[in-house]
Amino acid sequence: MARASPEASLQRSVFDWLRHVGVPGLIFFHVPNGLVSNPRAVCRMKREGLTSGVPDICLVRPGGTAAFLELKSPTGRQTPAQRAFQQLCESNGTPYAIARTIDEAIKALSSWGCIKKVGIA
């Protein structure tokens, strides 16, 4: 059985959080690119659209614009494919961020308008 990674724990926390405070109409999901290691299956999946470097959390915000959140452990580093995906996002104006903590994730998601505003009483 595989050990739980800090990134997997962070990802579960972000998804739990989004389920509770995501704005109405927000679409968010994970693309499990790393689950298949059979070379033939990977080749077939690439022909069907599998893309290396896709971030951990993909979002479609109300209004139809995308945003991407890559999650890393405190010492984790992006792969070359992840850096290339980030550069593509930056070149076309698509929001992209790297978060190493739930607070960093919340900050990025808040700045993108993905969470409900809480009124102060």
C-alpha positions as CSV (number, residue, x, y, z in Angstrom):
1,M,0.0,0.0,0.0
2,A,1.4,3.4,-0.9
3,R,2.1,5.9,1.8
4,A,0.1,9.1,1.9
5,S,2.1,12.0,0.6
6,P,2.0,15.6,1.9
7,E,0.7,16.7,-1.5
8,A,-2.1,14.1,-1.4
9,S,-3.1,15.3,2.1
10,L,-3.0,18.9,1.0
11,Q,-5.1,18.0,-2.1
12,R,-7.8,16.4,0.0
13,S,-7.9,19.4,2.3
14,V,-8.3,21.8,-0.7
15,F,-11.1,19.7,-2.2
16,D,-12.9,19.4,1.2
17,W,-12.5,23.2,1.6
18,L,-13.8,24.0,-1.9
19,R,-16.8,21.7,-1.4
20,H,-17.8,23.9,1.5
21,V,-16.9,27.4,0.4
22,G,-16.6,27.3,-3.4
23,V,-18.7,29.9,-5.2
24,P,-21.9,28.6,-6.8
25,G,-21.2,27.3,-10.3
26,L,-17.5,26.6,-9.6
27,I,-16.3,23.5,-11.4
28,F,-13.2,21.9,-9.9
29,F,-11.5,18.6,-10.5
30,H,-8.3,16.6,-10.5
31,V,-6.8,14.8,-13.6
32,P,-5.1,11.7,-12.3
33,N,-2.3,11.6,-14.9
34,G,0.1,9.5,-12.8
35,L,-2.1,6.5,-12.1
36,V,-1.2,4.4,-15.1
37,S,2.4,3.2,-15.6
38,N,1.8,0.6,-18.3
39,P,3.8,2.0,-21.3
40,R,1.2,0.8,-23.9
41,A,-1.7,2.3,-21.9
42,V,0.2,5.6,-21.5
43,C,0.9,5.8,-25.2
44,R,-2.8,5.2,-25.9
45,M,-3.8,7.8,-23.4
46,K,-1.4,10.4,-24.8
47,R,-3.0,9.8,-28.2
48,E,-6.4,10.4,-26.6
49,G,-5.3,13.7,-25.0
50,L,-3.3,12.9,-21.8
51,T,-1.1,16.0,-21.2
52,S,2.0,15.9,-19.0
53,G,2.3,18.8,-16.5
54,V,-1.4,19.4,-15.9
55,P,-1.8,20.9,-12.4
56,D,-3.3,19.0,-9.5
57,I,-6.5,21.1,-9.4
58,C,-8.3,22.4,-12.5
59,L,-11.0,25.0,-12.1
60,V,-13.6,26.5,-14.3
61,R,-14.9,29.7,-12.7
62,P,-18.4,31.0,-13.2
63,G,-18.3,32.9,-16.5
64,G,-16.3,30.1,-18.1
65,T,-12.6,31.0,-17.4
66,A,-10.1,28.5,-16.2
67,A,-7.6,28.6,-13.4
68,F,-5.0,26.0,-12.3
69,L,-3.5,25.2,-8.9
70,E,-0.4,23.0,-8.5
71,L,0.2,21.5,-5.1
72,K,3.7,20.8,-3.8
73,S,5.2,19.6,-0.5
74,P,7.4,22.1,1.3
75,T,10.4,20.8,-0.6
76,G,8.7,19.7,-3.8
77,R,9.8,21.0,-7.2
78,Q,8.0,21.3,-10.5
79,T,8.8,19.0,-13.3
80,P,9.9,20.4,-16.6
81,A,6.4,19.6,-18.0
82,Q,4.8,21.4,-15.1
83,R,7.0,24.5,-15.7
84,A,6.1,24.4,-19.4
85,F,2.3,24.3,-18.5
86,Q,2.7,27.2,-16.1
87,Q,4.5,29.2,-18.8
88,L,1.7,28.5,-21.3
89,C,-0.9,29.7,-18.7
90,E,1.1,32.8,-18.0
91,S,1.5,33.6,-21.7
92,N,-2.2,33.4,-22.4
93,G,-3.4,35.1,-19.1
94,T,-4.8,32.0,-17.4
95,P,-4.4,32.1,-13.6
96,Y,-1.9,29.6,-12.3
97,A,-0.4,29.2,-8.8
98,I,1.7,26.8,-6.8
99,A,0.6,26.2,-3.2
100,R,2.6,24.4,-0.5
101,T,0.1,25.0,2.3
102,I,-3.7,25.3,2.7
103,D,-3.2,29.0,3.4
104,E,-1.4,29.5,0.1
105,A,-4.1,27.6,-1.7
106,I,-6.8,29.7,-0.1
107,K,-5.0,32.9,-1.0
108,A,-4.8,31.9,-4.7
109,L,-8.4,30.7,-4.8
110,S,-9.6,33.8,-3.1
111,S,-7.8,36.1,-5.5
112,W,-9.4,34.2,-8.4
113,G,-12.9,34.7,-7.0
114,C,-13.4,30.9,-6.4
115,I,-14.6,31.2,-2.8
116,K,-17.7,32.7,-1.3
117,K,-17.4,36.1,0.4
118,V,-18.2,36.0,4.0
119,G,-19.9,39.0,5.4
120,I,-18.8,40.5,8.7
121,A,-21.7,40.9,11.2
